[in-house]
């Protein structure tokens, strides 16, 4: 699972540094009401916040996965 995450994070990193992304930053995306910049932000957050999320305690009443 760690390997799959790291592979995916590597792909996301390449996409987030792409000149094409910069060129299309303000354009609408494939999702209604989202610009390309909004989707890029969600992608970056998904990769960059994993360490913080893993450090949080499991909420009461929820089994760990």
Secondary structure, 3 states (H helix, E strand, C coil): CHHHHHHHHHHHHHHHCCHHHHHHCCCECCCCCCEHHHHHHHHHHHHHCHHHHHHCCCCCCCCCC
